[in-house]
Amino acid sequence: MSMSPEHVTKKRRSSGIAIIGMSWLTMTLGLFFATLAGEFVSTIVAGEWMVHLIQAVVIISIVLPVLLVIRRHFHMKSVLLPLTGKSIIHLLFGALFATSLAFIGLAIASMNNWITITEWHFSAEFLLTVALNSCIAFLYEALPEELSMRGMVYDGLRFRLRLPVFFAYVTQIILFLLVPMSVSLLQELVGMDAGNRITLDYMILLLTYGITLQLLRSLTGSLWASIGFHVAYLEVARFVVMPGDRPALLSYTAQDNGLAEIFILYMMIIFVGGIILAVLNAWRWWRIHKS
């Protein structure tokens, strides 16, 4: 017995709401339990990298299996797996795009005397540290976030609820912003110190960062591109622009405290990158509709 169009539409919308809600909740709880595990482990383990590794294992052990079950249950098309040659190209493209914007920003900052590069460092220790941190960033930050928010949640909004692209973008970004806010609330409820202070600057950063990542996914049709961009952005921030006590690619002195960092990490990688991706997406949309 065939179902009426109204029943099909109602069932599709119900499945969309379930996909969106469960995917968002999985990401939120996965991140919360990862921070909870990190808080506990930090009291018995001295190494910061070990704490982050355990956090990565916790979140990926929660998020990935649950999202795969959701995907299978609701018969969704694969949004990530398997890793193919084309996927690797997308991954490298995303990473190269973010890295190129960062070094263009670094060159502009240097030419305008905002920074003075005093020394370059390139050693086996540096490469090993970046490789290890990239693996942890991939598991702890990039993979679960991209797969859940810009994968399952967006696809639920766009293809199950069939929202127009603009409204799917806006709704996904709002849900993305609610993740750290909800995690901070849960941390306060169990007596933990909030991992991130929810400030206006932080929310603006997440807002624009999320839009740029979603634009990259829309342009390439691949989450691997946004994952590559995500990991590269984190590594540039941690080992080039704001290394702190970590091994750094270069040493520099800044003329205006904080200006160069904001310019490279925010204006160049996120803002300029977002504009480039928006233009390319608009051009792609125009070509498709013209033909």
Secondary structure as the mmCIF struct_conf table of DSSP 4:
data_model
#
loop_
_struct_conf.conf_type_id
_struct_conf.id
_struct_conf.beg_label_comp_id
_struct_conf.beg_label_asym_id
_struct_conf.beg_label_seq_id
_struct_conf.end_label_comp_id
_struct_conf.end_label_asym_id
_struct_conf.end_label_seq_id
HELX_LH_PP_P HELX_LH_PP_P1 SER A 2 SER A 4
HELX_RH_AL_P HELX_RH_AL_P1 PRO A 5 VAL A 41
TURN_TY1_P TURN_TY1_P1 SER A 42 ILE A 44
HELX_RH_AL_P HELX_RH_AL_P2 GLU A 48 HIS A 73
TURN_TY1_P TURN_TY1_P2 PHE A 74 HIS A 75
HELX_LH_PP_P HELX_LH_PP_P2 MET A 76 SER A 78
BEND BEND1 VAL A 79 LEU A 80
BEND BEND2 PRO A 82 PRO A 82
HELX_RH_AL_P HELX_RH_AL_P3 GLY A 85 MET A 111
TURN_TY1_P TURN_TY1_P3 ASN A 112 ASN A 113
BEND BEND3 TRP A 114 TRP A 114
STRN STRN1 ILE A 115 TRP A 120
HELX_RH_AL_P HELX_RH_AL_P4 ALA A 124 ALA A 137
HELX_RH_PI_P HELX_RH_PI_P1 PHE A 138 ALA A 142
HELX_RH_AL_P HELX_RH_AL_P5 LEU A 143 LEU A 147
HELX_RH_PI_P HELX_RH_PI_P2 SER A 148 VAL A 153
HELX_RH_AL_P HELX_RH_AL_P6 TYR A 154 ASP A 155
HELX_RH_PI_P HELX_RH_PI_P3 GLY A 156 ARG A 160
BEND BEND4 LEU A 161 LEU A 161
HELX_RH_AL_P HELX_RH_AL_P7 VAL A 165 LEU A 189
TURN_TY1_P TURN_TY1_P4 VAL A 190 GLY A 191
HELX_LH_PP_P HELX_LH_PP_P3 MET A 192 ALA A 194
BEND BEND5 GLY A 195 ASN A 196
HELX_RH_AL_P HELX_RH_AL_P8 LEU A 200 THR A 220
BEND BEND6 GLY A 221 GLY A 221
HELX_RH_AL_P HELX_RH_AL_P9 LEU A 223 VAL A 236
HELX_RH_PI_P HELX_RH_PI_P4 ALA A 237 VAL A 241
BEND BEND7 MET A 242 MET A 242
TURN_TY1_P TURN_TY1_P5 GLY A 244 ASP A 245
BEND BEND8 ARG A 246 ARG A 246
BEND BEND9 LEU A 249 LEU A 249
STRN STRN2 LEU A 250 ALA A 254
BEND BEND10 GLN A 255 ASP A 256
TURN_TY1_P TURN_TY1_P6 ASN A 257 GLY A 258
HELX_RH_AL_P HELX_RH_AL_P10 LEU A 259 ILE A 262
HELX_RH_PI_P HELX_RH_PI_P5 PHE A 263 VAL A 272
HELX_RH_AL_P HELX_RH_AL_P11 GLY A 273 LYS A 290
#
